[in-house]
Amino acid sequence: MKASELREMTGDDLRARIKERQDDIIHFRMQQATGIVDNVRLAREARRDIARIKTILRERELSAAKGTQ
């Protein structure tokens, strides 16, 4: 998912998206343990999406803190 699409989402939606992507990683690891992997890039994409979302949440947090000072 692109960062521009993520920036349009609310904070709650972003947190829910993080949870979904973490579940995807867990599911991937289970598939890997059983030897049945559908998409080998799934874990990498999920980790990168989580990083993008956390970056956007942090940017919002910092901008809110700047506005109050």
C-alpha positions, 0 to 999 in steps of 0.5 A: 500500500502506498504512503499517500493512501495511508495518509488519507486514513484515520489513526484508528484505521491505521492501527487496525491495518497494523494488526491485520499486517501482523496477522499476515506475518504470523500466518506466513510463518505458520505456512513456512513452518508447514512447508506450504508457502503461497506468496514468498514476498508476503512477509517482506511487504507486510513488514514494510507496510507496518513500517510505513504506517508507524512512520505516518503515526509518528509524523502525526504525533510530532506535528500535534506536539509541535502545534501545542507548544 
